[in-house]
Amino acid sequence: MTAADSSPGGPRSIEQRGREALERLTRDTDAWVATADATGEPTLVPLTFWWDGETVWLATRDTNPTGRNLRTSGRVRLSFGHTRDVVLIQGTARRLTSEELPASVGDAFAAKDGWDPRGSGPSYVWFQITPEVIQAWGTVPEMADRDLMRDGKWLVRGD
């Protein structure tokens, strides 16, 4: 249970939410990944991720809707947690093949989840998501002060 679930004393400080957001990015295994195609048709899927301390790494098939959307537009929204303790990231994606992927990234991704997409065939590619906006909140009183990052610059990092 998080502070957002049981905060009878009121909303958490932005610094506390920053710390908890970084903990979530380090600890959680999966994120909801939202993309859209050129016509605006949305796609929302859960994907395993790895946070390297600055960017989020995802692996998916290049030919599925999420892979195509990321390759075409480079725009993505990621959601971590649940509705009463959410971290949202809006960012841009850079595509890499398994051959282009730094070995240290692939190794860290595999160590975190126990699955190594590098062995799942050539249709799997990697996307490095660079955050532009990071927000964290749990309840309505925390929404007004939810920005941890804006325009790619940390406002409150929490570590």
Secondary structure, DSSP 8 states (H G I E B T S, - for coil): --TTTS-TT----HHHHHHHHHHHHHH--EEEEEEE-TT--EEEEEEEEEE-SS-EEEEEETTSHHHHHHHHH-EEEEEEEETTEEEEEEEEEEEE-TTTS-HHHHHHHHHHHS--GGGS-TTEEEEEEEEEEEEEESSHHHHTT-EEEETTEES----
